[in-house]
Structures are given as structure tokens and as C-alpha cells.
Amino acid sequence: MTHDMIHVSLKGSAGAFVLDAAFSVPAQGVTAIWGPSGSGKTTLLRAIAGLTRLEGHVKIGADIWQDGSTFVPVHKRRVGYVFQEASLLTHLTVRANLDFALKRNGGHTVDFAGLVARLKLEGLLKRSVTQLSGGERQRVALARTLLSAPEILLTDEPLSSLDSEAKAEIVPMIASLSRDTGLPVLYVSHDAYEVERLADRTLRMARGRIIDAPATTFDTSLDGLSEAQVRALAEAALKAGIKV
Ligand SMILES: Nc1ncnc2c1ncn2[C@@H]1O[C@H](COP(=O)(O)OP(=O)(O)OP(=O)(O)O)[C@@H](O)[C@H]1O
């Protein structure tokens, strides 16, 4: 399975914004998608999940989610999605939130106890989700998503509303989760701290494009930017490094 790849090439517009993003990365480890506000990170992630329909292709290992003739609807993609704010079922306990996800995972076998231990949720199972801190809520959201047995985890700034203590606790959990279980993670962030600690490789986005994917040339990906902007981006990309 180590040769499996994620191939994405998506094009389209949302209002005046044009996304034209292509990349290929190994279907393992954490791939950070890093770029300034408004560069199109959320638009790209939503299109990969099938929440938004753009032209192009999305292949996750052997599975084709989208190509010229296929568009697998979002509910049929085995995708886990974690947003900035966890949308938990607030009238239920942590345990009930997790059970809810487990019962609807299509019969896939998942290690419930292992996941609860990994995300340090043992002491929280009986709590109402209204009594959780922001960090605890995100840990429950991660567990709930993982109980759906996804093939890939997409996270959109999942830690951005948390304080540095909560971040420092969750970052290693996500890194080890991906490493130990083989689950590939696409991790959208604009936070250098998180990207540096988490990412096995980094894709930088600017103006709707991936600017340092291995197969992308600077000539075609940076039109519309000034020379100074191109230089600044190239320098930042070098500093970010690609630890494949
Ligand atoms: N449905 C839409 N209609 C019009 N414009 C949109 C729509 N969705 C997104 N945009 C615009 O597309 C651009 C990219 O937005 P997107 O949320 O993908 O960026 P981002 O990199 O995730 O930013 P942030 O880090 O601030 O979340 C923005 O300029 C946004 O205003």
C-alpha cells in the first residue's frame, strides 16, 4: 500500500475567485496545505470531499472519487472532515456522540477503545458535550470522525480557535494517529507552528494555486503575481521545506 498516491486536479470558480489546484502526494502521513487567508485552502478541501463540485479529478489510492465521467457524492466518499468549530450533538453525552457515529459507519470494524485512549477521552465519556473545553471538543470531533472509518482525514484549521496549551496536546495526537494507523491526513492551516510539527510534507497555496507541488512549475503557477511576491513566496517555500 505504500505506493498509493493521492492525485488531485481541480478547477473552477466561486464568484470572482478561481481555483486551479493540482498535486500528487503519497497516501500516507500528514500533508499540510498552507497559505494565506483567501488563498483557496477551504475551497480546495471542500471540493476534495465532494461538498462542492468543481471540474477535474480526485483519486485516493485505488479509489476514483471524481474524473471526467465519475462524481461520487459526498455521502459515498469515505472521508473524515474536521472543521474549526466542532459540530457535536449538544444535547448528548460524549459517549452518545461517539456511539452515534459508530452505528452509522457502514459496518466497518474500528477500535473504539483504542481511539478513546489515543485521544484521551476515557474520563470524558459521561460528560455532556456542553461541558467540554474547546480542546476536548475537538478531540471528540476527531474521534467521532475516525469512528466513521474514513480512507482520508481532511482537517480545516481544526486547532485555530484553541489556546497554545490545547494545541500542544492535540498536535502530537494527530501526528501519531496518522503514523500508527496509516491514515492519510490533508491538514489545512496557516499556522507555521502546527505545520512544522505535524507535516510530513507541505503544499503552499497562493491565489487558488498550489505553488510548490513537485510537478508544478513556477512559470505557469504564479502568473498574476508581481516579481517581488514571487520571490517572497519562493523564499517562504524554501524555508518551509518539503520533508517527503
Ligand atoms: N461561494 C463563494 N462565492 C464567492 N466567493 C467565494 C465563495 N467561496 C469562497 N469564495 C472566495 O474564495 C476565496 C478563497 O476562499 P477560501 O475560504 O477557500 O480561502 P482560505 O485559504 O481557506 O482562507 P482562510 O484561511 O481565510 O479560511 C476567498 O476570496 C473567498 O472570499
The ligand as a Gaussian input file, in Angstrom:
#p B3LYP/6-31G(d) Opt

LIG

0 1
 N      -19.287000      30.709000      -2.637000
 C      -18.428000      31.695000      -2.842000
 N      -18.773000      32.789000      -3.560000
 C      -17.897000      33.782000      -3.782000
 N      -16.630000      33.783000      -3.324000
 C      -16.226000      32.739000      -2.598000
 C      -17.093000      31.641000      -2.317000
 N      -16.400000      30.740000      -1.584000
 C      -15.166000      31.250000      -1.403000
 N      -15.055000      32.446000      -2.014000
 C      -13.852000      33.279000      -2.067000
 O      -12.804000      32.454000      -2.479000
 C      -11.585000      32.836000      -1.879000
 C      -10.924000      31.646000      -1.203000
 O      -11.620000      31.306000      -0.038000
 P      -11.174000      30.101000       0.895000
 O      -12.096000      30.095000       2.071000
 O      -11.076000      28.863000       0.104000
 O       -9.703000      30.558000       1.338000
 P       -8.825000      30.037000       2.542000
 O       -7.439000      29.926000       2.024000
 O       -9.421000      28.804000       3.134000
 O       -8.916000      31.246000       3.557000
 P       -8.953000      31.262000       5.173000
 O       -7.587000      30.844000       5.629000
 O       -9.277000      32.692000       5.482000
 O      -10.039000      30.320000       5.599000
 C      -11.910000      33.978000      -0.940000
 O      -11.583000      35.177000      -1.593000
 C      -13.413000      33.844000      -0.739000
 O      -13.971000      35.099000      -0.450000

